[in-house]
Amino acid sequence: MQPDVSLIIPVFNNEAYLDESLSAARAQDGISLEIIIIDDGSTDASLEKIKAYAGQDPRVIVISQPNQGVSAARNAGLDRASGKWLAFLDGDDWLAPGSLAAWHQQAEQGNLDCLLCNGFSFKTDPQAFLASNPLAILRKQPWDSTLTGAEWIAQGVKLREWPHYVWLQFCRRSVSEGAGLRFRRDMIHEDIPWTVQLALASNRLAFSRPARYGYRRNPSSLTQSRDAAKVHHRISSYLKVAALLKDLAQNQPPAVRRGLNTQVLREMGHFLGLMRKGNVSHADRSLFASQFLAAGLPGTMLRTCSNYREAAATVKAWYLCHIWKRQKA
């Protein structure tokens, strides 16, 4: 019998958090559920803990693979998933009781392709923090509306709240499979291309206001690191994301095209910040500046600017990258 939901959980060295996250996953009731946990080459005791949970719960499916990154882990989960709906939980995060059943009910009743859910961020003890009525991550979504995914992109970017977090998406598996969606393995920020392509494939997208997903603010995450190799990877990923958004925008209606190009502008703001303040050698900075210019990103950014501040920042980025391009030593 097909499960209602496939919950995909990538894990890498999450031993300290697994009791919290996996207990929350196993506590989800009111639906038929498969819990697909992918251990991505953990070097701590994560795999042993996962196997122990699998021994207690037949809904738990364990996949063990050499370390390849979160995209490869999620892709392995997608390849194994058989549920009608897909949901995602990171190995250090948390789900409030009844979350999947509530999302499933709303998605089924609305005949949706994708339900955009809400969450909150925490450091420790998500249950106690949720009880304190924390601020939700999303506050500007059209809660009572049903949109096409393309309309959502245009509206969300305009409102400066376009959430591209896969862990807030409850999507129909047939839609993601029909669009051939998988996570890019050559970048971080892999949620962005996935979200754009899922949205463009979704004819009915709606919203769930209650904050049910707990996102852990983890100081050891890749995006907080000053390590040169990790900063290098982040900068490279920003360039790849921007180039992909630019390409996807070309054949879209004007509002969607502008929304995607506006996101290019914002991603390049992060790129420029890391180029200026990150741990980057002159040689690497020259390489990235050359790629930025060769991809034609300054022109896309300048055509998308809506005010003087954005235009000035774009011209500054163009100018700095021309300087950095020549600084190879």
C-alpha positions as CSV (number, residue, x, y, z in Angstrom):
1,M,0.0,0.0,0.0
2,Q,1.4,3.4,-0.9
3,P,2.2,5.6,2.1
4,D,0.6,9.0,2.4
5,V,3.9,10.7,3.0
6,S,7.6,10.0,2.5
7,L,9.7,12.0,5.1
8,I,13.3,12.3,3.8
9,I,15.9,13.0,6.5
10,P,19.6,13.5,5.4
11,V,22.1,12.9,8.3
12,F,25.7,13.8,8.6
13,N,27.3,13.7,12.0
14,N,24.1,14.7,13.8
15,E,24.5,12.3,16.7
16,A,23.9,15.0,19.3
17,Y,20.5,15.9,17.8
18,L,19.1,12.6,16.5
19,D,17.2,11.6,19.6
20,E,15.2,14.9,19.3
21,S,14.7,14.9,15.5
22,L,14.0,11.2,15.0
23,S,11.7,11.0,18.0
24,A,9.7,13.9,16.5
25,A,9.6,12.1,13.2
26,R,8.4,8.9,14.7
27,A,5.7,10.7,16.8
28,Q,4.0,11.9,13.6
29,D,0.6,10.1,13.5
30,G,-2.7,10.3,11.7
31,I,-1.2,9.3,8.3
32,S,0.6,6.3,6.8
33,L,4.3,7.3,6.7
34,E,7.7,6.1,5.6
35,I,10.7,7.7,7.2
36,I,13.7,7.5,4.9
37,I,17.0,8.3,6.7
38,I,20.1,8.7,4.7
39,D,23.4,8.6,6.6
40,D,25.9,10.4,4.4
41,G,29.1,8.9,5.6
42,S,28.9,10.1,9.3
43,T,32.1,9.6,11.3
44,D,30.3,9.8,14.7
45,A,27.7,7.4,16.0
46,S,24.8,8.7,13.9
47,L,24.5,5.5,11.8
48,E,24.3,3.3,14.9
49,K,21.6,5.5,16.4
50,I,19.6,5.4,13.1
51,K,19.8,1.6,12.9
52,A,18.6,1.4,16.5
53,Y,15.5,3.5,15.7
54,A,14.9,1.3,12.6
55,G,14.9,-1.7,14.8
56,Q,12.1,-0.2,16.9
57,D,10.0,1.1,14.0
58,P,9.2,-0.6,10.7
59,R,8.4,2.7,9.1
60,V,12.1,3.7,9.2
61,I,14.1,2.9,6.1
62,V,17.9,3.3,6.4
63,I,20.2,4.2,3.6
64,S,24.0,4.4,4.2
65,Q,26.3,5.9,1.7
66,P,29.9,7.4,1.5
67,N,30.0,11.1,2.2
68,Q,28.7,13.0,-0.9
69,G,26.9,16.0,0.6
70,V,23.3,16.8,1.5
71,S,22.2,17.0,-2.2
72,A,23.3,13.4,-2.9
73,A,21.7,12.3,0.4
74,R,18.3,13.9,-0.4
75,N,18.5,12.5,-4.0
76,A,19.0,9.0,-2.5
77,G,15.9,9.5,-0.4
78,L,13.9,10.7,-3.5
79,D,15.0,7.6,-5.4
80,R,13.7,5.4,-2.6
81,A,10.5,7.4,-1.8
82,S,7.1,5.8,-2.6
83,G,4.7,8.1,-0.8
84,K,2.1,10.3,-2.5
85,W,3.6,13.3,-0.8
86,L,7.1,14.4,0.0
87,A,8.4,16.2,3.2
88,F,11.9,17.0,4.3
89,L,13.5,17.1,7.8
90,D,17.1,17.9,8.4
91,G,18.9,15.7,10.9
92,D,19.3,18.4,13.5
93,D,15.9,20.0,13.1
94,W,12.5,19.1,14.6
95,L,8.8,18.7,13.7
96,A,5.9,19.6,16.0
97,P,3.4,16.8,16.8
98,G,0.7,16.4,14.1
99,S,2.6,18.5,11.5
100,L,2.5,16.0,8.7
101,A,-1.1,15.1,9.3
102,A,-2.2,18.8,9.2
103,W,-0.2,19.5,6.1
104,H,-1.5,16.3,4.4
105,Q,-5.1,17.2,5.2
106,Q,-4.8,20.8,3.8
107,A,-2.9,19.6,0.7
108,E,-5.5,16.9,-0.1
109,Q,-8.5,19.1,0.5
110,G,-7.0,21.8,-1.7
111,N,-6.0,19.4,-4.4
112,L,-2.6,21.1,-4.2
113,D,0.7,20.4,-6.0
114,C,2.7,22.0,-3.2
115,L,1.9,23.4,0.3
116,L,4.3,26.0,1.6
117,C,4.6,25.5,5.4
118,N,5.9,27.7,8.2
119,G,8.5,27.3,10.9
120,F,10.5,28.9,13.6
121,S,14.2,28.9,14.5
122,F,15.6,27.7,17.8
123,K,18.9,27.0,19.5
124,T,18.0,24.4,22.2
125,D,14.8,22.6,23.3
126,P,12.4,23.2,20.4
127,Q,9.3,22.1,22.4
128,A,9.8,24.7,25.1
129,F,10.7,27.4,22.5
130,L,7.5,26.6,20.5
131,A,5.5,27.0,23.7
132,S,6.8,30.5,24.2
133,N,5.1,31.5,20.9
134,P,8.2,32.4,18.9
135,L,8.2,34.6,15.8
136,A,7.5,32.6,12.7
137,I,10.0,32.4,9.8
138,L,7.4,33.5,7.3
139,R,5.1,36.5,7.9
140,K,4.2,37.9,4.5
141,Q,2.8,35.0,2.6
142,P,-0.8,35.2,1.1
143,W,-2.1,32.7,3.7
144,D,-5.6,32.4,2.4
145,S,-4.8,32.2,-1.3
146,T,-4.0,29.5,-3.8
147,L,-1.6,30.6,-6.6
148,T,0.4,29.1,-9.4
149,G,4.0,28.5,-8.5
150,A,5.0,31.2,-11.0
151,E,2.6,33.7,-9.4
152,W,4.2,32.9,-6.0
153,I,7.7,33.5,-7.3
154,A,6.7,36.9,-8.6
155,Q,4.8,37.9,-5.5
156,G,7.3,36.5,-3.0
157,V,10.3,38.3,-4.5
158,K,8.4,41.5,-4.7
159,L,7.4,41.3,-1.0
160,R,11.1,40.4,-0.2
161,E,9.9,37.1,1.3
162,W,10.5,34.3,-1.2
163,P,11.4,31.3,1.0
164,H,13.4,28.7,-0.9
165,Y,13.8,26.2,2.0
166,V,13.0,22.7,1.0
167,W,12.2,21.8,4.6
168,L,9.1,24.1,4.5
169,Q,7.7,22.4,1.4
170,F,5.1,19.6,1.4
171,C,4.9,18.6,-2.3
172,R,3.1,16.0,-4.4
173,R,5.7,13.5,-5.5
174,S,4.1,13.0,-8.9
175,V,4.8,16.7,-9.6
176,S,8.5,16.6,-8.6
177,E,9.0,13.3,-10.5
178,G,7.1,14.7,-13.5
179,A,9.5,17.6,-13.6
180,G,12.5,15.4,-13.1
181,L,13.6,17.2,-10.0
182,R,16.7,16.3,-8.1
183,F,19.1,18.4,-6.0
184,R,22.2,19.9,-7.6
185,R,25.3,18.2,-6.2
186,D,27.8,20.8,-7.3
187,M,26.6,23.6,-5.0
188,I,25.3,24.6,-1.6
189,H,22.1,26.7,-1.7
190,E,20.8,23.7,-3.6
191,D,17.3,24.6,-2.3
192,I,17.1,27.5,-4.7
193,P,17.1,25.7,-8.0
194,W,14.9,23.0,-6.6
195,T,12.4,25.5,-5.3
196,V,12.3,27.5,-8.6
197,Q,11.7,24.4,-10.7
198,L,9.2,22.9,-8.3
199,A,7.3,26.2,-8.3
200,L,7.3,26.4,-12.1
201,A,5.9,22.9,-12.2
202,S,3.1,23.6,-9.6
203,N,-0.3,24.8,-10.8
204,R,-1.8,24.9,-7.3
205,L,0.3,26.2,-4.4
206,A,-1.1,27.2,-1.0
207,F,0.1,28.2,2.4
208,S,0.0,26.9,6.0
209,R,0.5,29.7,8.6
210,P,1.1,27.8,11.9
211,A,4.9,27.5,12.7
212,R,5.4,23.8,13.0
213,Y,8.9,23.2,11.7
214,G,11.8,23.8,14.1
215,Y,15.0,25.0,12.4
216,R,18.0,24.7,14.6
217,R,20.5,27.6,14.4
218,N,23.6,25.5,14.3
219,P,26.9,27.5,14.7
220,S,28.9,24.7,13.0
221,S,26.9,24.9,9.8
222,L,28.7,25.4,6.5
223,T,27.3,28.9,6.0
224,Q,28.9,30.1,9.2
225,S,32.4,28.8,8.5
226,R,35.4,31.0,7.8
227,D,37.4,28.1,6.4
228,A,38.8,29.1,3.0
229,A,37.7,26.0,1.2
230,K,34.1,26.4,2.5
231,V,34.0,30.1,1.7
232,H,35.3,29.2,-1.8
233,H,32.5,26.7,-2.2
234,R,29.9,29.2,-1.1
235,I,31.1,31.9,-3.5
236,S,31.1,29.4,-6.4
237,S,27.6,28.3,-5.4
238,Y,26.3,31.8,-5.5
239,L,27.6,32.2,-9.0
240,K,26.0,28.9,-10.2
241,V,22.7,29.8,-8.6
242,A,22.7,33.2,-10.2
243,A,23.5,31.8,-13.6
244,L,20.8,29.2,-13.3
245,L,18.2,31.8,-12.3
246,K,19.2,34.0,-15.2
247,D,18.8,31.1,-17.6
248,L,15.4,30.0,-16.1
249,A,14.1,33.6,-16.3
250,Q,14.6,33.9,-20.1
251,N,11.5,32.1,-21.2
252,Q,9.1,33.2,-18.4
253,P,6.3,35.8,-18.4
254,P,7.5,39.3,-17.6
255,A,6.5,39.2,-13.9
256,V,8.2,35.9,-13.3
257,R,11.2,36.9,-15.3
258,R,11.6,40.0,-13.2
259,G,11.1,38.0,-10.0
260,L,13.9,35.6,-10.9
261,N,16.2,38.3,-12.1
262,T,15.6,40.3,-8.9
263,Q,16.7,37.2,-7.0
264,V,19.9,37.2,-9.1
265,L,20.5,40.7,-7.8
266,R,20.0,39.6,-4.2
267,E,22.2,36.5,-4.5
268,M,24.9,38.6,-6.1
269,G,24.8,40.8,-3.0
270,H,25.8,37.8,-0.9
271,F,28.5,37.0,-3.5
272,L,29.9,40.5,-3.3
273,G,29.9,40.4,0.5
274,L,31.9,37.2,0.6
275,M,34.3,38.4,-2.0
276,R,35.1,41.5,0.0
277,K,35.1,40.0,3.5
278,G,35.5,36.3,3.1
279,N,38.7,34.3,3.4
280,V,39.6,34.4,-0.3
281,S,43.0,34.4,-1.9
282,H,43.9,36.9,-4.7
283,A,44.0,34.0,-7.2
284,D,40.6,32.7,-6.3
285,R,39.1,36.2,-6.2
286,S,40.4,36.8,-9.7
287,L,38.9,33.5,-10.9
288,F,35.4,34.3,-9.4
289,A,35.5,37.9,-10.7
290,S,36.2,36.5,-14.2
291,Q,33.3,34.1,-13.9
292,F,31.0,36.8,-12.7
293,L,31.8,39.0,-15.7
294,A,31.8,36.3,-18.3
295,A,28.4,35.1,-17.2
296,G,26.9,38.5,-18.1
297,L,25.5,38.9,-14.6
298,P,26.2,42.7,-14.3
299,G,24.0,43.4,-17.3
300,T,21.1,41.3,-15.8
301,M,21.5,43.0,-12.5
302,L,21.6,46.5,-14.0
303,R,18.4,45.9,-16.0
304,T,16.6,44.6,-12.9
305,C,17.6,47.5,-10.5
306,S,14.5,49.3,-9.2
307,N,16.3,52.2,-7.4
308,Y,19.5,54.2,-7.3
309,R,20.9,52.2,-4.4
310,E,20.7,48.9,-6.3
311,A,22.1,50.5,-9.4
312,A,25.0,52.0,-7.5
313,A,25.7,48.6,-5.9
314,T,25.7,46.9,-9.3
315,V,28.1,49.3,-10.8
316,K,30.4,48.9,-7.8
317,A,30.3,45.1,-8.2
318,W,31.2,45.5,-11.9
319,Y,34.0,47.9,-11.0
320,L,35.5,45.7,-8.2
321,C,35.3,42.6,-10.3
322,H,37.3,44.2,-13.1
323,I,39.9,45.2,-10.5
324,W,39.9,41.7,-8.8
325,K,40.2,40.0,-12.2
326,R,43.6,41.5,-12.7
327,Q,44.9,40.7,-9.2
328,K,46.2,37.1,-9.8
329,A,49.0,37.1,-7.2
